[in-house]
Amino acid sequence: MLPIHELLNRLRWDSAFAQGDFVIGYYDRVEGKIIQVPLQRVHITPGDHFSCQVTDEDGYAHDVPLHRIKEVRKDGQLIWHREH
């Protein structure tokens, strides 16, 4: 399986692959469920292989460790996942 930081880098740098509607699903420990976030609300710092910053629906940004990302969907289709 491709590491999540490599997939996120490919989305950033491969414009042909990055065409479509991407959604990142991460596990929220407080809510105890997978939270779906459009890729447009995910900020990835180049070179950071440990976390990303996610902006929630209310506009608040918080760090999400990359190991808590559990799935990535493209146009509604699951293209990457890790066991919960």
All heavy atoms as an XYZ file, in Angstrom:
701
protein
N       0.852     -1.181      0.000
C       0.000      0.000      0.000
C       0.896      1.242      0.000
O       1.882      1.318      0.719
C      -0.911     -0.005      1.219
C      -1.689      1.266      1.382
S      -2.930      1.313      2.694
C      -2.038      0.897      4.137
N       0.519      2.206     -0.771
C       1.222      3.485     -0.862
C       1.050      4.257      0.446
O      -0.074      4.394      0.934
C       0.625      4.288     -2.021
C       1.230      5.624     -2.384
C       2.630      5.411     -2.967
C       0.346      6.333     -3.392
N       2.139      4.756      1.039
C       1.991      5.569      2.258
C       1.152      6.824      1.974
O       1.217      7.397      0.880
C       3.424      5.943      2.622
C       4.276      4.924      1.946
C       3.538      4.557      0.687
N       0.385      7.241      2.964
C      -0.525      8.370      2.772
C       0.212      9.643      2.384
O      -0.273     10.402      1.546
C      -1.446      8.594      4.000
C      -2.534      9.622      3.688
C      -0.643      8.990      5.217
C      -3.471      9.256      2.584
N       1.398      9.899      2.937
C       2.102     11.130      2.571
C       2.505     11.111      1.101
O       2.514     12.162      0.448
C       3.296     11.397      3.494
C       4.444     10.486      3.313
N       4.542      9.293      3.984
C       5.547     10.588      2.532
C       5.667      8.694      3.615
N       6.289      9.456      2.742
N       2.777      9.939      0.525
C       3.104      9.858     -0.902
C       1.869     10.111     -1.755
O       1.948     10.772     -2.796
C       3.738      8.515     -1.230
C       5.147      8.367     -0.682
C       5.800      7.057     -1.068
O       5.359      6.416     -2.042
O       6.766      6.690     -0.381
N       0.722      9.588     -1.334
C      -0.517      9.850     -2.077
C      -0.856     11.339     -2.029
O      -1.214     11.938     -3.052
C      -1.670      9.029     -1.507
C      -3.037      9.290     -2.148
C      -3.021      8.925     -3.631
C      -4.122      8.531     -1.420
N      -0.730     11.960     -0.873
C      -1.015     13.393     -0.751
C      -0.049     14.217     -1.604
O      -0.450     15.205     -2.227
C      -0.964     13.817      0.710
C      -2.040     13.198      1.623
C      -1.793     13.570      3.070
C      -3.434     13.600      1.172
N       1.223     13.807     -1.655
C       2.176     14.499     -2.531
C       1.799     14.336     -3.992
O       1.913     15.283     -4.777
C       3.599     13.977     -2.305
C       4.223     14.531     -1.054
O       3.833     15.581     -0.568
N       5.197     13.813     -0.521
N       1.349     13.157     -4.374
C       0.935     12.951     -5.767
C      -0.256     13.845     -6.113
O      -0.316     14.414     -7.198
C       0.593     11.485     -6.009
C       0.265     11.225     -7.456
C       0.160      9.778     -7.799
N      -0.122      9.647     -9.214
C      -0.702      8.609     -9.748
N      -1.026      7.568     -9.007
N      -0.945      8.584    -11.034
N      -1.187     13.972     -5.188
C      -2.321     14.869     -5.425
C      -1.853     16.305     -5.612
O      -2.431     17.064     -6.386
C      -3.310     14.796     -4.264
C      -4.119     13.505     -4.154
C      -4.878     13.470     -2.856
C      -5.046     13.382     -5.341
N      -0.813     16.663     -4.895
C      -0.306     18.033     -4.970
C       0.457     18.297     -6.265
O       0.357     19.361     -6.844
C       0.594     18.293     -3.768
C       1.112     19.688     -3.720
C       1.841     19.951     -2.440
N       2.262     21.342     -2.438
C       3.220     21.813     -1.705
N       3.857     21.026     -0.880
N       3.544     23.072     -1.759
N       1.233     17.317     -6.728
C       2.160     17.558     -7.827
C       1.752     16.960     -9.164
O       2.276     17.367    -10.199
C       3.554     17.050     -7.461
C       4.115     17.773     -6.290
C       4.320     17.273     -5.033
C       4.522     19.143     -6.223
N       4.830     18.233     -4.197
C       4.967     19.397     -4.904
C       4.563     20.184     -7.154
C       5.437     20.629     -4.505
C       5.034     21.418     -6.747
C       5.466     21.628     -5.432
N       0.862     15.997     -9.193
C       0.459     15.341    -10.443
C      -0.915     15.863    -10.855
O      -1.940     15.332    -10.444
C       0.447     13.826    -10.237
C       0.148     13.047    -11.504
O      -0.296     13.647    -12.502
O       0.361     11.816    -11.484
N      -0.915     16.901    -11.677
C      -2.181     17.556    -12.022
C      -3.132     16.638    -12.786
O      -4.342     16.767    -12.666
C      -1.921     18.837    -12.815
O      -1.207     18.542    -14.007
N      -2.606     15.700    -13.562
C      -3.478     14.768    -14.278
C      -4.195     13.837    -13.295
O      -5.397     13.595    -13.418
C      -2.671     13.961    -15.287
N      -3.471     13.319    -12.318
C      -4.066     12.437    -11.319
C      -5.023     13.196    -10.409
O      -6.033     12.659     -9.966
C      -2.965     11.776    -10.476
C      -3.488     10.910     -9.365
C      -4.054      9.675     -9.634
C      -3.415     11.331     -8.049
C      -4.540      8.875     -8.602
C      -3.893     10.534     -7.013
C      -4.456      9.310     -7.299
N      -4.713     14.447    -10.125
C      -5.476     15.236     -9.149
C      -6.794     15.780     -9.700
O      -7.497     16.491     -8.992
C      -4.618     16.380     -8.621
N      -7.138     15.452    -10.935
C      -8.417     15.888    -11.489
C      -9.539     15.110    -10.814
O      -9.517     13.892    -10.764
C      -8.458     15.640    -13.002
C      -7.434     16.436    -13.782
C      -7.675     17.928    -13.679
O      -8.802     18.400    -13.804
N      -6.618     18.675    -13.442
N     -10.496     15.796    -10.260
C     -11.630     15.134     -9.628
C     -11.941     15.736     -8.271
O     -11.292     16.676     -7.818
N     -12.920     15.149     -7.636
C     -13.386     15.597     -6.329
C     -12.838     14.636     -5.272
O     -13.282     13.488     -5.189
C     -14.917     15.606     -6.316
C     -15.486     16.096     -5.014
O     -14.865     16.958     -4.368
O     -16.574     15.610     -4.629
N     -11.864     15.094     -4.481
C     -11.223     14.248     -3.480
C     -11.743     14.567     -2.087
O     -11.967     15.727     -1.750
C      -9.700     14.446     -3.502
C      -9.043     13.809     -4.683
C      -8.913     14.498     -5.872
C      -8.569     12.510     -4.605
C      -8.318     13.912     -6.966
C      -7.964     11.910     -5.692
C      -7.841     12.612     -6.876
N     -11.908     13.507     -1.301
C     -12.350     13.625      0.087
C     -11.425     12.760      0.941
O     -11.141     11.609      0.597
C     -13.812     13.158      0.248
C     -14.218     13.142      1.705
C     -14.747     14.039     -0.561
N     -10.954     13.343      2.037
C     -10.106     12.645      2.990
C     -10.982     12.239      4.177
O     -11.754     13.051      4.690
C      -8.977     13.584      3.498
C      -8.152     14.141      2.360
C      -8.111     12.888      4.543
C      -7.375     13.153      1.583
N     -10.852     11.005      4.615
C     -11.572     10.528      5.795
C     -10.582     10.240      6.910
O      -9.689      9.427      6.743
N     -10.717     10.941      8.029
C      -9.821     10.706      9.156
C     -10.631     10.314     10.385
O     -11.794     10.675     10.524
C      -8.932     11.925      9.447
C      -9.652     13.107     10.061
C      -9.729     13.254     11.441
C     -10.255     14.068      9.270
C     -10.395     14.332     12.002
C     -10.912     15.147      9.825
C     -10.980     15.270     11.191
O     -11.650     16.330     11.753
N      -9.973      9.553     11.268
C     -10.640      9.106     12.478
C     -10.548     10.187     13.546
O      -9.461     10.622     13.909
C      -9.996      7.813     12.995
C     -10.646      7.314     14.247
C     -11.914      6.749     14.195
C     -10.016      7.412     15.478
C     -12.535      6.291     15.347
C     -10.624      6.954     16.633
C     -11.886      6.398     16.551
O     -12.500      5.960     17.700
N     -11.703     10.625     14.031
C     -11.785     11.605     15.107
C     -11.987     10.839     16.410
O     -13.017     10.184     16.596
C     -12.941     12.572     14.855
C     -13.002     13.679     15.875
O     -13.121     13.380     17.082
O     -12.932     14.857     15.462
N     -10.996     10.920     17.286
C     -11.058     10.167     18.546
C     -12.150     10.679     19.470
O     -12.720      9.909     20.241
C      -9.709     10.213     19.252
C      -8.643      9.447     18.505
C      -7.334      9.478     19.221
N      -6.883     10.870     19.341
C      -5.897     11.261     20.110
N      -5.256     10.386     20.853
N      -5.529     12.520     20.144
N     -12.437     11.962     19.436
C     -13.473     12.517     20.315
C     -14.851     12.022     19.879
O     -15.659     11.576     20.702
C     -13.420     14.058     20.324
C     -14.578     14.635     21.103
C     -12.088     14.537     20.877
N     -15.126     12.093     18.574
C     -16.428     11.662     18.079
C     -16.509     10.150     17.870
O     -17.594      9.606     17.725
C     -16.769     12.406     16.790
C     -16.971     13.896     17.028
C     -17.638     14.585     15.860
O     -18.456     13.937     15.159
O     -17.346     15.763     15.652
N     -15.344      9.490     17.788
C     -15.314      8.044     17.619
C     -15.771      7.578     16.252
O     -16.350      6.497     16.131
N     -15.539      8.408     15.232
C     -15.966      8.030     13.880
C     -15.065      8.683     12.839
O     -14.262      9.565     13.152
C     -17.420      8.430     13.641
C     -17.645      9.938     13.645
C     -19.101     10.264     13.404
C     -19.309     11.772     13.309
N     -20.697     12.100     13.008
N     -15.251      8.255     11.593
C     -14.510      8.824     10.468
C     -15.182     10.128     10.049
O     -16.395     10.170      9.838
C     -14.486      7.854      9.263
C     -13.836      6.525      9.651
C     -13.795      8.490      8.061
C     -12.379      6.604      9.967
N     -14.392     11.175      9.945
C     -14.875     12.485      9.490
C     -14.422     12.677      8.051
O     -13.235     12.535      7.747
C     -14.306     13.622     10.379
C     -14.618     13.383     11.855
C     -14.782     14.982      9.891
C     -16.074     13.444     12.217
N     -15.352     13.001      7.173
C     -15.060     13.237      5.757
C     -14.801     14.730      5.540
O     -15.612     15.558      5.955
C     -16.246     12.802      4.889
C     -16.641     11.352      5.072
C     -15.654     10.401      4.442
O     -15.035     10.704      3.435
N     -15.512      9.241      5.046
N     -13.674     15.040      4.887
C     -13.293     16.431      4.655
C     -12.874     16.589      3.201
O     -12.018     15.835      2.715
C     -12.105     16.836      5.569
C     -11.691     18.263      5.321
C     -12.439     16.616      7.021
N     -13.445     17.557      2.482
C     -12.982     17.809      1.109
C     -11.502     18.192      1.116
O     -11.029     18.870      2.031
C     -13.838     18.988      0.646
C     -15.000     19.022      1.581
C     -14.528     18.449      2.879
N     -10.786     17.740      0.114
C      -9.352     18.000      0.031
C      -9.048     19.497      0.074
O      -8.006     19.902      0.592
C      -8.772     17.380     -1.242
C      -7.263     17.453     -1.394
C      -6.570     16.724     -0.250
C      -6.834     16.902     -2.731
N      -9.948     20.340     -0.383
C      -9.738     21.784     -0.367
C      -9.584     22.322      1.049
O      -9.044     23.400      1.250
C     -10.897     22.528     -1.063
C     -11.034     22.227     -2.516
C     -11.838     20.965     -2.799
O     -12.271     20.247     -1.901
N     -12.016     20.666     -4.072
N     -10.065     21.583      2.049
C      -9.966     22.029      3.448
C      -8.810     21.369      4.189
O      -8.710     21.468      5.409
C     -11.286     21.759      4.170
C     -12.406     22.610      3.626
C     -13.663     22.641      4.466
N     -13.753     21.705      5.542
C     -14.831     20.963      5.817
N     -15.900     21.056      5.046
N     -14.837     20.145      6.853
N      -7.936     20.690      3.439
C      -6.771     20.026      4.030
C      -5.519     20.756      3.557
O      -5.310     20.935      2.364
C      -6.707     18.541      3.617
C      -5.460     17.879      4.181
C      -7.964     17.806      4.052
N      -4.698     21.193      4.510
C      -3.439     21.866      4.181
C      -2.286     20.944      4.547
O      -2.187     20.490      5.690
C      -3.306     23.187      4.941
C      -1.978     23.838      4.734
N      -1.645     24.458      3.550
C      -0.904     23.935      5.538
C      -0.397     24.912      3.653
N       0.063     24.604      4.853
N      -1.446     20.673      3.553
C      -0.304     19.793      3.745
C       0.958     20.629      3.640
O       1.189     21.302      2.636
C      -0.303     18.674      2.694
C      -1.602     17.885      2.804
C       0.914     17.777      2.848
C      -2.147     17.416      1.511
N       1.769     20.603      4.680
C       3.040     21.319      4.669
C       4.074     20.438      3.986
O       4.269     19.294      4.402
C       3.498     21.646      6.107
O       2.480     22.426      6.734
C       4.814     22.412      6.110
N       4.729     20.937      2.920
C       5.737     20.127      2.236
C       6.806     19.626      3.211
O       7.281     20.366      4.064
C       6.345     21.096      1.214
C       5.284     22.129      0.996
C       4.579     22.262      2.324
N       7.120     18.351      3.094
C       8.138     17.756      3.947
C       7.624     17.232      5.274
O       8.356     16.541      5.976
N       6.392     17.553      5.642
C       5.831     17.057      6.902
C       5.203     15.694      6.639
O       4.183     15.589      5.971
C       4.789     18.025      7.452
C       4.261     17.633      8.826
O       4.549     16.501      9.270
O       3.573     18.455      9.443
N       5.807     14.646      7.151
C       5.315     13.283      6.959
C       4.517     12.793      8.157
O       4.252     11.602      8.276
C       6.483     12.327      6.709
C       7.289     12.687      5.516
N       6.848     12.483      4.224
C       8.507     13.264      5.400
C       7.767     12.898      3.378
N       8.782     13.386      4.067
N       4.140     13.711      9.057
C       3.507     13.296     10.302
C       2.098     13.839     10.505
O       1.294     13.204     11.169
C       4.379     13.692     11.498
C       5.753     13.101     11.412
C       6.823     13.880     11.038
C       5.968     11.760     11.672
C       8.089     13.334     10.924
C       7.228     11.202     11.560
C       8.297     11.999     11.187
N       1.793     15.020      9.960
C       0.463     15.586     10.186
C       0.068     16.524      9.045
O       0.888     16.910      8.227
C       0.405     16.338     11.517
O       1.224     17.478     11.467
N      -1.211     16.860      9.034
C      -1.741     17.865      8.111
C      -2.692     18.745      8.926
O      -3.040     18.416     10.053
C      -2.458     17.218      6.937
S      -3.880     16.198      7.369
N      -3.089     19.842      8.355
C      -4.008     20.735      9.046
C      -5.347     20.693      8.320
O      -5.405     20.827      7.091
C      -3.456     22.147      9.068
C      -4.143     23.030     10.080
C      -3.421     24.335     10.259
O      -3.286     25.086      9.306
N      -2.964     24.603     11.469
N      -6.410     20.494      9.084
C      -7.755     20.383      8.544
C      -8.591     21.530      9.081
O      -8.562     21.820     10.275
C      -8.387     19.028      8.945
C      -9.835     18.958      8.499
C      -7.584     17.875      8.387
N      -9.333     22.178      8.196
C     -10.248     23.243      8.600
C     -11.649     22.657      8.645
O     -12.138     22.108      7.661
C     -10.193     24.418      7.609
O      -8.843     24.866      7.502
C     -11.082     25.558      8.066
N     -12.288     22.758      9.819
C     -13.624     22.176      9.946
C     -14.680     23.101      9.351
O     -14.371     24.173      8.833
C     -13.924     21.801     11.405
C     -13.977     22.994     12.350
O     -14.197     24.131     11.898
O     -13.797     22.770     13.563
N     -15.927     22.668      9.411
C     -17.027     23.424      8.807
C     -17.206     24.811      9.418
O     -17.753     25.706      8.798
C     -18.320     22.632      8.906
C     -18.313     21.383      8.062
C     -19.555     20.545      8.243
O     -20.334     20.795      9.190
O     -19.749     19.630      7.438
N     -16.757     24.983     10.670
C     -16.879     26.274     11.342
C     -15.687     27.187     11.094
O     -15.624     28.286     11.648
C     -17.050     26.062     12.849
C     -18.337     25.315     13.173
O     -19.346     25.527     12.479
O     -18.320     24.493     14.120
N     -14.713     26.722     10.297
C     -13.554     27.534      9.980
C     -12.379     27.391     10.932
O     -11.389     28.104     10.802
N     -12.477     26.468     11.892
C     -11.379     26.247     12.834
C     -10.404     25.229     12.257
O     -10.815     24.173     11.768
C     -11.905     25.751     14.186
C     -12.743     26.767     14.900
C     -14.125     26.649     14.943
C     -12.148     27.858     15.520
C     -14.912     27.590     15.589
C     -12.927     28.808     16.170
C     -14.302     28.667     16.202
O     -15.063     29.596     16.833
N      -9.113     25.537     12.343
C      -8.079     24.630     11.847
C      -7.497     23.830     13.005
O      -7.315     24.354     14.100
C      -6.982     25.421     11.148
N      -7.236     22.556     12.743
C      -6.586     21.719     13.746
C      -5.709     20.689     13.047
O      -5.930     20.343     11.894
C      -7.600     21.056     14.682
C      -8.704     20.328     13.983
N      -8.669     18.988     13.760
C      -9.865     20.783     13.445
C      -9.767     18.631     13.119
N     -10.505     19.691     12.918
N      -4.684     20.241     13.766
C      -3.751     19.264     13.217
C      -4.333     17.856     13.317
O      -4.938     17.500     14.325
C      -2.418     19.302     13.970
C      -1.625     20.558     13.666
O      -1.755     21.088     12.547
O      -0.871     21.015     14.541
N      -4.118     17.088     12.248
C      -4.525     15.692     12.220
C      -3.290     14.866     11.873
O      -2.688     15.074     10.819
C      -5.628     15.452     11.171
C      -5.915     13.969     11.011
C      -6.892     16.217     11.520
N      -2.891     13.963     12.767
C      -1.762     13.088     12.435
C      -2.103     12.245     11.194
O      -3.238     11.776     11.050
C      -1.609     12.198     13.669
C      -2.299     12.940     14.768
C      -3.401     13.711     14.110
N      -1.125     12.066     10.319
C      -1.378     11.320      9.087
C      -1.808      9.885      9.365
O      -2.574      9.314      8.578
C      -0.150     11.339      8.187
C       0.238     12.706      7.611
C       1.448     12.572      6.708
C      -0.919     13.364      6.886
N      -1.388      9.304     10.488
C      -1.794      7.926     10.778
C      -3.287      7.818     11.088
O      -3.846      6.720     11.059
C      -0.963      7.316     11.917
C      -1.242      7.894     13.258
N      -0.510      8.941     13.755
C      -2.164      7.572     14.200
C      -0.977      9.241     14.960
N      -1.975      8.443     15.255
N      -3.951      8.950     11.345
C      -5.404      8.915     11.581
C      -6.208      9.061     10.300
O      -7.437      8.919     10.316
C      -5.796      9.984     12.598
C      -5.335      9.558     13.989
C      -5.972     10.256     15.156
N      -6.913     11.284     14.914
C      -6.877     12.491     15.493
N      -5.927     12.778     16.359
N      -7.792     13.384     15.226
N      -5.543      9.346      9.165
C      -6.248      9.337      7.885
C      -6.505      7.883      7.533
O      -5.582      7.073      7.466
C      -5.450     10.050      6.777
C      -5.307     11.532      7.116
C      -6.145      9.864      5.422
C      -4.468     12.321      6.125
N      -7.754      7.539      7.339
C      -8.147      6.154      7.122
C      -8.612      5.862      5.710
O      -8.655      4.700      5.300
C      -9.253      5.748      8.108
C      -8.858      5.912      9.570
C      -7.672      5.035      9.919
C      -7.316      5.165     11.392
N      -6.132      4.400     11.740
N      -8.988      6.908      4.959
C      -9.446      6.671      3.590
C      -9.345      7.926      2.743
O      -9.332      9.047      3.266
C     -10.881      6.148      3.575
C     -11.889      7.090      4.196
C     -13.270      6.481      4.312
O     -13.389      5.256      4.547
O     -14.250      7.225      4.171
N      -9.261      7.698      1.432
C      -9.279      8.784      0.458
C     -10.232      8.355     -0.652
O     -10.168      7.224     -1.145
C      -7.864      9.058     -0.132
C      -7.927     10.159     -1.179
C      -6.884      9.423      0.975
N     -11.114      9.259     -1.009
C     -12.086      8.988     -2.078
C     -11.894      9.985     -3.209
O     -11.604     11.152     -2.967
C     -13.516      9.088     -1.555
C     -13.820      8.025     -0.529
C     -15.245      8.115     -0.006
N     -15.469      7.102      0.996
C     -15.880      5.866      0.724
N     -16.140      5.523     -0.524
N     -16.041      4.989      1.695
N     -12.050      9.489     -4.431
C     -11.997     10.331     -5.625
C     -13.315     10.153     -6.351
O     -13.684      9.030     -6.727
C     -10.835      9.918     -6.526
C     -10.746     10.727     -7.803
C      -9.560     10.291     -8.645
C      -9.472     11.141     -9.903
N      -8.299     10.747    -10.718
N     -14.040     11.247     -6.527
C     -15.352     11.213     -7.181
C     -16.259     10.149     -6.571
O     -16.963      9.430     -7.267
C     -15.193     10.996     -8.690
C     -14.409     12.112     -9.351
O     -14.529     13.270     -8.909
O     -13.650     11.830    -10.308
N     -16.198     10.030     -5.236
C     -17.055      9.101     -4.521
C     -16.535      7.674     -4.439
O     -17.088      6.860     -3.707
N     -15.480      7.354     -5.175
C     -14.922      6.005     -5.181
C     -13.748      5.915     -4.208
O     -12.877      6.790     -4.214
C     -14.436      5.629     -6.584
C     -15.525      5.600     -7.625
C     -16.461      4.418     -7.420
O     -16.053      3.344     -6.979
N     -17.725      4.618     -7.728
N     -13.706      4.876     -3.397
C     -12.610      4.654     -2.469
C     -11.360      4.283     -3.260
O     -11.359      3.292     -3.995
C     -12.977      3.537     -1.499
C     -11.992      3.236     -0.390
C     -11.882      4.429      0.568
C     -12.406      1.989      0.356
N     -10.294      5.096     -3.155
C      -9.058      4.815     -3.880
C      -7.902      4.428     -2.950
O      -6.874      3.937     -3.405
C      -8.618      5.987     -4.787
C      -8.279      7.224     -3.955
C      -9.675      6.283     -5.845
C      -7.516      8.293     -4.716
N      -8.069      4.672     -1.653
C      -7.024      4.346     -0.677
C      -7.700      4.152      0.676
O      -8.628      4.879      1.014
C      -6.021      5.498     -0.592
C      -4.844      5.244      0.301
C      -3.638      4.732     -0.078
C      -4.751      5.486      1.702
N      -2.803      4.636      1.004
C      -3.461      5.094      2.118
C      -5.625      5.980      2.664
C      -3.039      5.186      3.435
C      -5.199      6.077      3.978
C      -3.916      5.691      4.345
N      -7.252      3.154      1.420
C      -7.781      2.984      2.780
C      -6.775      2.241      3.647
O      -5.890      1.554      3.161
C      -9.125      2.274      2.778
C      -9.015      0.787      2.629
N      -8.779      0.184      1.423
C      -9.084     -0.197      3.544
C      -8.714     -1.119      1.597
N      -8.891     -1.393      2.872
N      -6.948      2.419      4.922
C      -6.149      1.747      5.941
C      -7.156      1.215      6.948
O      -8.182      1.826      7.204
C      -5.191      2.791      6.558
C      -4.745      2.547      7.923
C      -3.920      3.643      8.590
N      -3.670      4.858      7.872
C      -2.456      5.375      7.689
N      -1.394      4.771      8.136
N      -2.308      6.498      7.060
N      -6.834      0.073      7.515
C      -7.743     -0.534      8.491
C      -7.978      0.422      9.669
O      -7.082      1.109     10.095
C      -7.171     -1.852      9.010
C      -7.142     -2.940      7.963
C      -8.499     -3.268      7.393
O      -9.477     -3.371      8.156
O      -8.595     -3.424      6.162
N      -9.190      0.431     10.164
C      -9.588      1.314     11.270
C      -9.045      0.774     12.493
O      -8.853      0.429     13.355
C     -11.106      1.463     11.342
C     -11.667      1.998     10.071
N     -11.951      3.324      9.896
C     -11.962      1.412      8.911
C     -12.426      3.499      8.670
N     -12.447      2.352      8.070
